[in-house]
Amino acid sequence: MKKKNLHIIFFYLFLVLFILSFLLVILHIRLQDNPKNVSDNKTPTKQETQETYKSDISSLKTLYNNDDIIAKIKIPSLELDEIIVKGTDNSYYLKHDIQNKETKIGTAFMDYRTPDIAYAKQINIYGHNSTDSSLPFAKLEKYQEEEFFKNNPDLILETEEKAYQYKIFSVTNVPKDSEEHMIISYENEEFLNHVKAMRSNALLDTNEEIKKDDSILVIQTCLFKPERFLLILAKRV
């Protein structure tokens, strides 16, 4: 009887050991097939970390049947999101809308002399303001307020290839016959002197240093009483 009990005990011990061995083998196989990825602590690849940039410029060209559409300007703090066109001169879009219909309010446009946006030292964008209608660029007047200017420097210029980030560094206004800000082709020391001249009579300024290799954006709209141009100066970052 005792011998029979011993046989039973040995049988169950063997069974337990067999099951444990089987489970260990299965676990080992799974670990080999699906190792705890070293990539948990590995530096992600460029493809893993790079976000795909999606632009709607091409679809906007189709929507409005206008190949002059070149960019969009966005200022989140103003909820401004405006399509920008670029024509063959700086007068046509003063009196035409994005669908090429004649209108006194025009549409926001980039200086026709602007070279490749990626390499431009200075990009000028123009848009109407008005005392009797709510035009998008009327919102820019908010930047004459010191508190708003200090706390809301960010703007974005979206092109078909890339979104460029800018920081506003100066706000000024100039007489309508002023030409300094219309010069967009300076380089090196001339460029620095040009920027210095534009911000010399600034209403508000961050004192941000502008260097020879920097690129800037100048947004222009009208002011009234007295009639002047409001200029928003921003640095690409």
PyRosetta script that sets phi, psi and omega in degrees:
from pyrosetta import init, pose_from_sequence

init()
pose = pose_from_sequence("MKKKNLHIIFFYLFLVLFILSFLLVILHIRLQDNPKNVSDNKTPTKQETQETYKSDISSLKTLYNNDDIIAKIKIPSLELDEIIVKGTDNSYYLKHDIQNKETKIGTAFMDYRTPDIAYAKQINIYGHNSTDSSLPFAKLEKYQEEEFFKNNPDLILETEEKAYQYKIFSVTNVPKDSEEHMIISYENEEFLNHVKAMRSNALLDTNEEIKKDDSILVIQTCLFKPERFLLILAKRV")
pose.set_psi(1, -43.9)
pose.set_omega(1, 179.9)
pose.set_phi(2, -65.0)
pose.set_psi(2, -38.5)
pose.set_omega(2, -179.1)
pose.set_phi(3, -63.9)
pose.set_psi(3, -38.4)
pose.set_omega(3, 178.2)
pose.set_phi(4, -63.5)
pose.set_psi(4, -41.3)
pose.set_omega(4, 178.9)
pose.set_phi(5, -63.2)
pose.set_psi(5, -39.5)
pose.set_omega(5, 178.5)
pose.set_phi(6, -62.9)
pose.set_psi(6, -39.6)
pose.set_omega(6, 178.8)
pose.set_phi(7, -62.1)
pose.set_psi(7, -41.5)
pose.set_omega(7, -180.0)
pose.set_phi(8, -64.2)
pose.set_psi(8, -44.8)
pose.set_omega(8, 179.8)
pose.set_phi(9, -60.5)
pose.set_psi(9, -46.1)
pose.set_omega(9, -180.0)
pose.set_phi(10, -62.8)
pose.set_psi(10, -37.4)
pose.set_omega(10, 179.3)
pose.set_phi(11, -61.7)
pose.set_psi(11, -45.5)
pose.set_omega(11, -179.0)
pose.set_phi(12, -68.8)
pose.set_psi(12, -37.1)
pose.set_omega(12, 176.1)
pose.set_phi(13, -61.3)
pose.set_psi(13, -44.3)
pose.set_omega(13, 178.7)
pose.set_phi(14, -62.0)
pose.set_psi(14, -41.4)
pose.set_omega(14, -179.8)
pose.set_phi(15, -62.8)
pose.set_psi(15, -43.9)
pose.set_omega(15, 179.3)
pose.set_phi(16, -62.6)
pose.set_psi(16, -45.3)
pose.set_omega(16, 179.7)
pose.set_phi(17, -63.7)
pose.set_psi(17, -38.6)
pose.set_omega(17, 179.0)
pose.set_phi(18, -63.2)
pose.set_psi(18, -44.7)
pose.set_omega(18, -179.7)
pose.set_phi(19, -63.8)
pose.set_psi(19, -44.0)
pose.set_omega(19, 178.6)
pose.set_phi(20, -61.3)
pose.set_psi(20, -43.3)
pose.set_omega(20, 179.1)
pose.set_phi(21, -62.2)
pose.set_psi(21, -42.5)
pose.set_omega(21, 178.7)
pose.set_phi(22, -61.1)
pose.set_psi(22, -44.1)
pose.set_omega(22, 179.9)
pose.set_phi(23, -64.5)
pose.set_psi(23, -38.8)
pose.set_omega(23, 178.8)
pose.set_phi(24, -65.1)
pose.set_psi(24, -39.9)
pose.set_omega(24, 178.3)
pose.set_phi(25, -63.8)
pose.set_psi(25, -44.6)
pose.set_omega(25, 179.1)
pose.set_phi(26, -60.8)
pose.set_psi(26, -44.2)
pose.set_omega(26, -179.9)
pose.set_phi(27, -62.0)
pose.set_psi(27, -42.0)
pose.set_omega(27, 179.8)
pose.set_phi(28, -62.2)
pose.set_psi(28, -43.4)
pose.set_omega(28, 179.5)
pose.set_phi(29, -62.6)
pose.set_psi(29, -42.4)
pose.set_omega(29, -179.2)
pose.set_phi(30, -65.7)
pose.set_psi(30, -39.2)
pose.set_omega(30, 178.6)
pose.set_phi(31, -65.4)
pose.set_psi(31, -34.2)
pose.set_omega(31, 178.6)
pose.set_phi(32, -72.3)
pose.set_psi(32, -40.0)
pose.set_omega(32, 180.0)
pose.set_phi(33, -73.0)
pose.set_psi(33, -34.5)
pose.set_omega(33, -178.3)
pose.set_phi(34, -130.3)
pose.set_psi(34, 68.9)
pose.set_omega(34, -177.4)
pose.set_phi(35, -61.6)
pose.set_psi(35, 149.7)
pose.set_omega(35, 174.4)
pose.set_phi(36, -61.0)
pose.set_psi(36, 105.9)
pose.set_omega(36, -166.6)
pose.set_phi(37, -56.8)
pose.set_psi(37, 126.3)
pose.set_omega(37, 174.4)
pose.set_phi(38, -62.6)
pose.set_psi(38, -19.6)
pose.set_omega(38, -178.9)
pose.set_phi(39, -67.8)
pose.set_psi(39, -10.6)
pose.set_omega(39, 173.7)
pose.set_phi(40, -58.0)
pose.set_psi(40, -35.5)
pose.set_omega(40, -179.5)
pose.set_phi(41, -112.7)
pose.set_psi(41, 6.2)
pose.set_omega(41, -176.6)
pose.set_phi(42, -85.7)
pose.set_psi(42, 149.4)
pose.set_omega(42, 176.5)
pose.set_phi(43, -67.2)
pose.set_psi(43, 126.7)
pose.set_omega(43, -178.1)
pose.set_phi(44, -61.9)
pose.set_psi(44, 150.1)
pose.set_omega(44, 177.3)
pose.set_phi(45, -72.4)
pose.set_psi(45, 164.5)
pose.set_omega(45, 179.6)
pose.set_phi(46, -58.4)
pose.set_psi(46, -39.9)
pose.set_omega(46, -179.2)
pose.set_phi(47, -65.2)
pose.set_psi(47, -34.5)
pose.set_omega(47, -179.3)
pose.set_phi(48, -71.6)
pose.set_psi(48, -34.2)
pose.set_omega(48, -173.5)
pose.set_phi(49, -94.5)
pose.set_psi(49, -23.9)
pose.set_omega(49, -174.8)
pose.set_phi(50, -79.7)
pose.set_psi(50, 123.1)
pose.set_omega(50, 177.6)
pose.set_phi(51, -80.7)
pose.set_psi(51, 138.9)
pose.set_omega(51, 178.4)
pose.set_phi(52, -76.7)
pose.set_psi(52, 123.7)
pose.set_omega(52, 179.8)
pose.set_phi(53, -81.1)
pose.set_psi(53, 127.5)
pose.set_omega(53, 179.2)
pose.set_phi(54, -118.0)
pose.set_psi(54, 122.4)
pose.set_omega(54, 179.9)
pose.set_phi(55, -111.6)
pose.set_psi(55, 146.7)
pose.set_omega(55, 176.6)
pose.set_phi(56, -105.9)
pose.set_psi(56, 13.3)
pose.set_omega(56, -178.8)
pose.set_phi(57, -59.3)
pose.set_psi(57, -45.6)
pose.set_omega(57, -178.4)
pose.set_phi(58, -60.5)
pose.set_psi(58, -43.5)
pose.set_omega(58, 180.0)
pose.set_phi(59, -68.8)
pose.set_psi(59, -31.3)
pose.set_omega(59, 177.0)
pose.set_phi(60, -67.9)
pose.set_psi(60, -37.4)
pose.set_omega(60, 176.0)
pose.set_phi(61, -59.1)
pose.set_psi(61, -41.7)
pose.set_omega(61, 179.2)
pose.set_phi(62, -69.9)
pose.set_psi(62, -44.3)
pose.set_omega(62, -178.1)
pose.set_phi(63, -58.7)
pose.set_psi(63, -45.1)
pose.set_omega(63, -177.0)
pose.set_phi(64, -97.7)
pose.set_psi(64, 2.3)
pose.set_omega(64, -179.4)
pose.set_phi(65, 51.9)
pose.set_psi(65, 50.0)
pose.set_omega(65, -175.3)
pose.set_phi(66, -145.1)
pose.set_psi(66, 107.5)
pose.set_omega(66, 179.2)
pose.set_phi(67, -77.8)
pose.set_psi(67, -2.8)
pose.set_omega(67, 176.6)
pose.set_phi(68, -77.8)
pose.set_psi(68, -11.5)
pose.set_omega(68, 177.9)
pose.set_phi(69, -64.9)
pose.set_psi(69, 122.6)
pose.set_omega(69, -173.4)
pose.set_phi(70, -123.3)
pose.set_psi(70, -21.5)
pose.set_omega(70, -175.0)
pose.set_phi(71, -164.9)
pose.set_psi(71, 175.7)
pose.set_omega(71, 169.9)
pose.set_phi(72, -132.0)
pose.set_psi(72, 140.1)
pose.set_omega(72, 174.9)
pose.set_phi(73, -109.2)
pose.set_psi(73, 132.4)
pose.set_omega(73, -178.7)
pose.set_phi(74, -127.2)
pose.set_psi(74, 129.5)
pose.set_omega(74, 172.5)
pose.set_phi(75, -125.3)
pose.set_psi(75, 96.1)
pose.set_omega(75, -173.5)
pose.set_phi(76, -53.8)
pose.set_psi(76, -40.4)
pose.set_omega(76, -175.8)
pose.set_phi(77, -65.3)
pose.set_psi(77, -23.6)
pose.set_omega(77, 178.9)
pose.set_phi(78, -101.4)
pose.set_psi(78, -1.3)
pose.set_omega(78, -173.2)
pose.set_phi(79, 53.9)
pose.set_psi(79, 39.4)
pose.set_omega(79, 179.0)
pose.set_phi(80, -99.5)
pose.set_psi(80, 127.2)
pose.set_omega(80, -180.0)
pose.set_phi(81, -144.5)
pose.set_psi(81, 93.5)
pose.set_omega(81, -168.1)
pose.set_phi(82, -122.2)
pose.set_psi(82, 134.5)
pose.set_omega(82, 175.8)
pose.set_phi(83, -73.4)
pose.set_psi(83, 138.7)
pose.set_omega(83, 179.7)
pose.set_phi(84, -117.0)
pose.set_psi(84, 133.4)
pose.set_omega(84, 175.8)
pose.set_phi(85, -110.8)
pose.set_psi(85, 163.9)
pose.set_omega(85, 173.5)
pose.set_phi(86, -138.5)
pose.set_psi(86, 118.0)
pose.set_omega(86, -178.6)
pose.set_phi(87, -99.2)
pose.set_psi(87, -156.6)
pose.set_omega(87, -179.3)
pose.set_phi(88, -101.1)
pose.set_psi(88, 0.7)
pose.set_omega(88, 174.8)
pose.set_phi(89, -155.9)
pose.set_psi(89, 179.9)
pose.set_omega(89, -179.5)
pose.set_phi(90, -104.5)
pose.set_psi(90, 25.7)
pose.set_omega(90, -178.5)
pose.set_phi(91, -123.8)
pose.set_psi(91, -32.9)
pose.set_omega(91, -173.4)
pose.set_phi(92, -56.7)
pose.set_psi(92, -49.7)
pose.set_omega(92, -174.9)
pose.set_phi(93, -80.4)
pose.set_psi(93, 1.3)
pose.set_omega(93, 169.2)
pose.set_phi(94, -68.8)
pose.set_psi(94, -25.9)
pose.set_omega(94, -175.1)
pose.set_phi(95, -129.9)
pose.set_psi(95, 18.3)
pose.set_omega(95, 176.5)
pose.set_phi(96, -136.1)
pose.set_psi(96, 145.9)
pose.set_omega(96, 178.9)
pose.set_phi(97, -89.5)
pose.set_psi(97, -174.3)
pose.set_omega(97, -174.3)
pose.set_phi(98, -67.2)
pose.set_psi(98, -17.8)
pose.set_omega(98, 177.9)
pose.set_phi(99, -101.8)
pose.set_psi(99, 16.5)
pose.set_omega(99, 176.7)
pose.set_phi(100, 66.5)
pose.set_psi(100, 23.2)
pose.set_omega(100, 175.0)
pose.set_phi(101, -91.5)
pose.set_psi(101, 139.5)
pose.set_omega(101, -178.1)
pose.set_phi(102, -68.9)
pose.set_psi(102, 131.8)
pose.set_omega(102, 179.6)
pose.set_phi(103, -159.6)
pose.set_psi(103, 145.7)
pose.set_omega(103, -177.3)
pose.set_phi(104, -72.5)
pose.set_psi(104, -18.7)
pose.set_omega(104, -178.4)
pose.set_phi(105, -89.3)
pose.set_psi(105, -9.3)
pose.set_omega(105, 175.0)
pose.set_phi(106, 56.9)
pose.set_psi(106, -153.6)
pose.set_omega(106, 175.7)
pose.set_phi(107, -151.9)
pose.set_psi(107, 157.7)
pose.set_omega(107, -178.1)
pose.set_phi(108, -66.5)
pose.set_psi(108, 134.5)
pose.set_omega(108, -177.1)
pose.set_phi(109, -142.3)
pose.set_psi(109, 156.8)
pose.set_omega(109, 178.1)
pose.set_phi(110, -94.6)
pose.set_psi(110, 145.6)
pose.set_omega(110, 177.6)
pose.set_phi(111, -53.3)
pose.set_psi(111, 129.7)
pose.set_omega(111, -175.2)
pose.set_phi(112, -64.3)
pose.set_psi(112, -18.9)
pose.set_omega(112, -179.1)
pose.set_phi(113, -82.8)
pose.set_psi(113, -4.9)
pose.set_omega(113, -177.6)
pose.set_phi(114, -60.9)
pose.set_psi(114, 124.7)
pose.set_omega(114, 175.6)
pose.set_phi(115, -77.3)
pose.set_psi(115, -158.4)
pose.set_omega(115, 176.5)
pose.set_phi(116, -52.5)
pose.set_psi(116, 122.3)
pose.set_omega(116, -175.5)
pose.set_phi(117, -56.1)
pose.set_psi(117, -35.2)
pose.set_omega(117, -177.4)
pose.set_phi(118, -61.4)
pose.set_psi(118, -29.6)
pose.set_omega(118, -174.5)
pose.set_phi(119, -115.7)
pose.set_psi(119, 1.2)
pose.set_omega(119, -177.0)
pose.set_phi(120, -66.6)
pose.set_psi(120, 131.8)
pose.set_omega(120, 176.1)
pose.set_phi(121, -71.6)
pose.set_psi(121, -38.1)
pose.set_omega(121, 179.8)
pose.set_phi(122, -140.6)
pose.set_psi(122, 130.5)
pose.set_omega(122, 175.7)
pose.set_phi(123, -115.5)
pose.set_psi(123, 126.3)
pose.set_omega(123, 176.7)
pose.set_phi(124, -106.5)
pose.set_psi(124, 133.6)
pose.set_omega(124, 176.3)
pose.set_phi(125, -125.3)
pose.set_psi(125, 132.3)
pose.set_omega(125, -175.7)
pose.set_phi(126, -119.8)
pose.set_psi(126, 144.8)
pose.set_omega(126, 176.7)
pose.set_phi(127, -157.9)
pose.set_psi(127, 145.5)
pose.set_omega(127, -178.2)
pose.set_phi(128, -70.7)
pose.set_psi(128, 153.8)
pose.set_omega(128, 168.1)
pose.set_phi(129, -125.1)
pose.set_psi(129, 166.3)
pose.set_omega(129, -179.8)
pose.set_phi(130, -159.4)
pose.set_psi(130, 150.7)
pose.set_omega(130, 177.6)
pose.set_phi(131, -87.1)
pose.set_psi(131, -16.0)
pose.set_omega(131, -175.0)
pose.set_phi(132, -117.8)
pose.set_psi(132, 10.5)
pose.set_omega(132, 175.4)
pose.set_phi(133, -149.2)
pose.set_psi(133, 155.4)
pose.set_omega(133, -177.7)
pose.set_phi(134, -93.6)
pose.set_psi(134, 88.7)
pose.set_omega(134, 179.3)
pose.set_phi(135, -91.5)
pose.set_psi(135, 150.5)
pose.set_omega(135, -176.3)
pose.set_phi(136, -53.5)
pose.set_psi(136, -42.8)
pose.set_omega(136, -174.9)
pose.set_phi(137, -76.2)
pose.set_psi(137, -5.6)
pose.set_omega(137, 173.4)
pose.set_phi(138, -62.5)
pose.set_psi(138, -27.8)
pose.set_omega(138, -179.9)
pose.set_phi(139, -63.0)
pose.set_psi(139, -24.3)
pose.set_omega(139, -177.9)
pose.set_phi(140, -63.4)
pose.set_psi(140, -21.9)
pose.set_omega(140, 179.2)
pose.set_phi(141, -60.1)
pose.set_psi(141, -22.1)
pose.set_omega(141, 179.3)
pose.set_phi(142, -59.3)
pose.set_psi(142, -27.6)
pose.set_omega(142, -178.1)
pose.set_phi(143, -73.0)
pose.set_psi(143, -0.5)
pose.set_omega(143, 172.9)
pose.set_phi(144, -82.4)
pose.set_psi(144, -9.2)
pose.set_omega(144, 178.1)
pose.set_phi(145, -90.1)
pose.set_psi(145, 124.4)
pose.set_omega(145, -172.3)
pose.set_phi(146, -58.2)
pose.set_psi(146, -45.3)
pose.set_omega(146, -177.3)
pose.set_phi(147, -63.0)
pose.set_psi(147, -44.2)
pose.set_omega(147, -179.8)
pose.set_phi(148, -65.7)
pose.set_psi(148, -42.1)
pose.set_omega(148, 178.7)
pose.set_phi(149, -58.2)
pose.set_psi(149, -44.4)
pose.set_omega(149, -177.8)
pose.set_phi(150, -66.9)
pose.set_psi(150, -37.1)
pose.set_omega(150, -170.9)
pose.set_phi(151, -95.9)
pose.set_psi(151, -5.0)
pose.set_omega(151, -174.6)
pose.set_phi(152, -137.0)
pose.set_psi(152, 65.8)
pose.set_omega(152, -175.6)
pose.set_phi(153, -86.4)
pose.set_psi(153, -7.7)
pose.set_omega(153, -168.2)
pose.set_phi(154, -88.0)
pose.set_psi(154, 136.3)
pose.set_omega(154, 169.8)
pose.set_phi(155, -146.3)
pose.set_psi(155, 160.9)
pose.set_omega(155, -174.8)
pose.set_phi(156, -130.7)
pose.set_psi(156, 135.8)
pose.set_omega(156, 172.1)
pose.set_phi(157, -114.1)
pose.set_psi(157, 111.5)
pose.set_omega(157, -178.6)
pose.set_phi(158, -97.8)
pose.set_psi(158, 127.8)
pose.set_omega(158, 174.6)
pose.set_phi(159, -114.3)
pose.set_psi(159, -175.6)
pose.set_omega(159, -179.7)
pose.set_phi(160, -69.3)
pose.set_psi(160, -26.3)
pose.set_omega(160, -175.6)
pose.set_phi(161, -100.3)
pose.set_psi(161, -28.6)
pose.set_omega(161, -169.5)
pose.set_phi(162, -160.9)
pose.set_psi(162, 156.2)
pose.set_omega(162, 172.5)
pose.set_phi(163, -104.6)
pose.set_psi(163, 121.8)
pose.set_omega(163, -178.6)
pose.set_phi(164, -100.8)
pose.set_psi(164, 130.9)
pose.set_omega(164, -179.7)
pose.set_phi(165, -94.0)
pose.set_psi(165, 138.3)
pose.set_omega(165, 178.6)
pose.set_phi(166, -131.4)
pose.set_psi(166, 154.7)
pose.set_omega(166, 172.9)
pose.set_phi(167, -122.4)
pose.set_psi(167, 126.5)
pose.set_omega(167, 178.7)
pose.set_phi(168, -71.5)
pose.set_psi(168, 128.7)
pose.set_omega(168, -179.0)
pose.set_phi(169, -118.6)
pose.set_psi(169, -12.5)
pose.set_omega(169, -178.7)
pose.set_phi(170, -158.0)
pose.set_psi(170, 145.3)
pose.set_omega(170, 174.6)
pose.set_phi(171, -130.3)
pose.set_psi(171, 128.4)
pose.set_omega(171, -178.4)
pose.set_phi(172, -144.6)
pose.set_psi(172, 168.8)
pose.set_omega(172, 169.2)
pose.set_phi(173, -133.8)
pose.set_psi(173, 148.4)
pose.set_omega(173, -173.4)
pose.set_phi(174, -135.3)
pose.set_psi(174, 156.8)
pose.set_omega(174, 174.2)
pose.set_phi(175, -59.9)
pose.set_psi(175, 154.7)
pose.set_omega(175, -176.0)
pose.set_phi(176, -70.2)
pose.set_psi(176, -12.7)
pose.set_omega(176, 176.5)
pose.set_phi(177, -96.3)
pose.set_psi(177, 7.6)
pose.set_omega(177, 179.0)
pose.set_phi(178, -70.2)
pose.set_psi(178, 141.2)
pose.set_omega(178, -176.8)
pose.set_phi(179, -121.7)
pose.set_psi(179, -9.8)
pose.set_omega(179, -175.1)
pose.set_phi(180, -55.7)
pose.set_psi(180, -46.8)
pose.set_omega(180, -176.4)
pose.set_phi(181, -71.7)
pose.set_psi(181, -10.5)
pose.set_omega(181, 179.8)
pose.set_phi(182, -85.9)
pose.set_psi(182, -6.0)
pose.set_omega(182, 178.5)
pose.set_phi(183, -89.2)
pose.set_psi(183, 117.5)
pose.set_omega(183, -170.9)
pose.set_phi(184, -119.8)
pose.set_psi(184, 13.1)
pose.set_omega(184, -172.8)
pose.set_phi(185, -120.6)
pose.set_psi(185, 15.4)
pose.set_omega(185, 179.2)
pose.set_phi(186, -69.9)
pose.set_psi(186, 152.1)
pose.set_omega(186, 176.0)
pose.set_phi(187, -133.2)
pose.set_psi(187, 158.7)
pose.set_omega(187, 171.9)
pose.set_phi(188, 52.6)
pose.set_psi(188, -129.4)
pose.set_omega(188, -176.0)
pose.set_phi(189, -62.5)
pose.set_psi(189, -36.3)
pose.set_omega(189, 178.9)
pose.set_phi(190, -62.4)
pose.set_psi(190, -38.5)
pose.set_omega(190, 178.1)
pose.set_phi(191, -63.3)
pose.set_psi(191, -45.0)
pose.set_omega(191, -180.0)
pose.set_phi(192, -63.1)
pose.set_psi(192, -40.9)
pose.set_omega(192, 178.4)
pose.set_phi(193, -66.5)
pose.set_psi(193, -37.0)
pose.set_omega(193, 177.9)
pose.set_phi(194, -62.4)
pose.set_psi(194, -47.7)
pose.set_omega(194, 179.0)
pose.set_phi(195, -63.2)
pose.set_psi(195, -41.7)
pose.set_omega(195, 179.1)
pose.set_phi(196, -60.2)
pose.set_psi(196, -41.4)
pose.set_omega(196, 179.5)
pose.set_phi(197, -66.1)
pose.set_psi(197, -40.1)
pose.set_omega(197, -179.3)
pose.set_phi(198, -65.0)
pose.set_psi(198, -35.6)
pose.set_omega(198, -176.2)
pose.set_phi(199, -97.0)
pose.set_psi(199, 6.3)
pose.set_omega(199, -175.9)
pose.set_phi(200, -64.5)
pose.set_psi(200, -32.0)
pose.set_omega(200, 179.1)
pose.set_phi(201, -113.5)
pose.set_psi(201, 35.3)
pose.set_omega(201, -175.8)
pose.set_phi(202, -62.1)
pose.set_psi(202, 141.9)
pose.set_omega(202, 171.8)
pose.set_phi(203, -72.5)
pose.set_psi(203, -42.4)
pose.set_omega(203, -180.0)
pose.set_phi(204, -142.8)
pose.set_psi(204, 144.1)
pose.set_omega(204, -176.6)
pose.set_phi(205, -153.5)
pose.set_psi(205, 141.3)
pose.set_omega(205, -179.6)
pose.set_phi(206, -87.3)
pose.set_psi(206, -9.8)
pose.set_omega(206, -173.4)
pose.set_phi(207, 65.3)
pose.set_psi(207, 19.2)
pose.set_omega(207, 175.3)
pose.set_phi(208, -61.0)
pose.set_psi(208, 130.9)
pose.set_omega(208, 179.8)
pose.set_phi(209, -73.8)
pose.set_psi(209, 130.6)
pose.set_omega(209, 174.3)
pose.set_phi(210, -105.1)
pose.set_psi(210, 128.6)
pose.set_omega(210, -176.7)
pose.set_phi(211, -106.8)
pose.set_psi(211, 168.2)
pose.set_omega(211, -176.5)
pose.set_phi(212, -58.2)
pose.set_psi(212, -34.3)
pose.set_omega(212, -176.1)
pose.set_phi(213, -87.1)
pose.set_psi(213, -2.8)
pose.set_omega(213, -178.0)
pose.set_phi(214, -72.9)
pose.set_psi(214, 159.3)
pose.set_omega(214, 172.9)
pose.set_phi(215, -122.4)
pose.set_psi(215, 142.5)
pose.set_omega(215, -177.1)
pose.set_phi(216, -126.6)
pose.set_psi(216, 161.8)
pose.set_omega(216, 176.3)
pose.set_phi(217, -124.5)
pose.set_psi(217, 134.0)
pose.set_omega(217, 177.6)
pose.set_phi(218, -120.7)
pose.set_psi(218, 120.0)
pose.set_omega(218, 177.4)
pose.set_phi(219, -105.9)
pose.set_psi(219, 129.7)
pose.set_omega(219, -176.8)
pose.set_phi(220, -121.6)
pose.set_psi(220, 134.3)
pose.set_omega(220, 169.8)
pose.set_phi(221, -145.5)
pose.set_psi(221, 174.9)
pose.set_omega(221, -175.2)
pose.set_phi(222, -89.5)
pose.set_psi(222, 150.7)
pose.set_omega(222, 167.9)
pose.set_phi(223, -118.8)
pose.set_psi(223, 160.8)
pose.set_omega(223, -178.1)
pose.set_phi(224, -129.1)
pose.set_psi(224, 149.0)
pose.set_omega(224, 177.0)
pose.set_phi(225, 55.3)
pose.set_psi(225, 73.3)
pose.set_omega(225, -2.5)
pose.set_phi(226, -82.9)
pose.set_psi(226, 165.5)
pose.set_omega(226, 179.9)
pose.set_phi(227, -77.3)
pose.set_psi(227, 115.4)
pose.set_omega(227, 179.8)
pose.set_phi(228, -145.6)
pose.set_psi(228, 176.1)
pose.set_omega(228, 172.6)
pose.set_phi(229, -101.5)
pose.set_psi(229, 131.9)
pose.set_omega(229, 171.0)
pose.set_phi(230, -89.7)
pose.set_psi(230, 129.4)
pose.set_omega(230, 179.5)
pose.set_phi(231, -118.9)
pose.set_psi(231, 128.8)
pose.set_omega(231, 174.2)
pose.set_phi(232, -107.7)
pose.set_psi(232, 118.5)
pose.set_omega(232, -178.5)
pose.set_phi(233, -106.4)
pose.set_psi(233, 128.6)
pose.set_omega(233, -177.7)
pose.set_phi(234, -134.5)
pose.set_psi(234, 149.5)
pose.set_omega(234, -179.1)
pose.set_phi(235, -107.8)
pose.set_psi(235, 134.2)
pose.set_omega(235, 176.6)
pose.set_phi(236, -70.2)
pose.set_psi(236, 134.4)
pose.set_omega(236, -178.0)
pose.set_phi(237, -121.4)
pose.dump_pdb("model.pdb")
